[in-house]
Amino acid sequence: MSELMTAIDHLAAEDPSELPRGLLAAQLVELHWQMARLQAQIARRTSIRPPGA
């Protein structure tokens, strides 16, 4: 969870217009994966499963 918070804080502190598009895309992909990992952890801890699983 702290990794996700750090990534969000890092992105919030930057002006996206000043970043190269490749770097911005890489940061957004990394943030997406961190959010997906967090969702998976929450699902495991709360025993919630997606429909059809």
Number of C-alpha atoms within 10 A of each C-alpha: 10 7 12 17 13 12 15 14 11 11 15 10 8 11 8 12 8 8 11 9 11 9 11 16 12 11 16 15 12 14 19 13 13 17 16 12 14 15 12 14 13 12 13 11 9 9 9 10 10 7 5 4 4
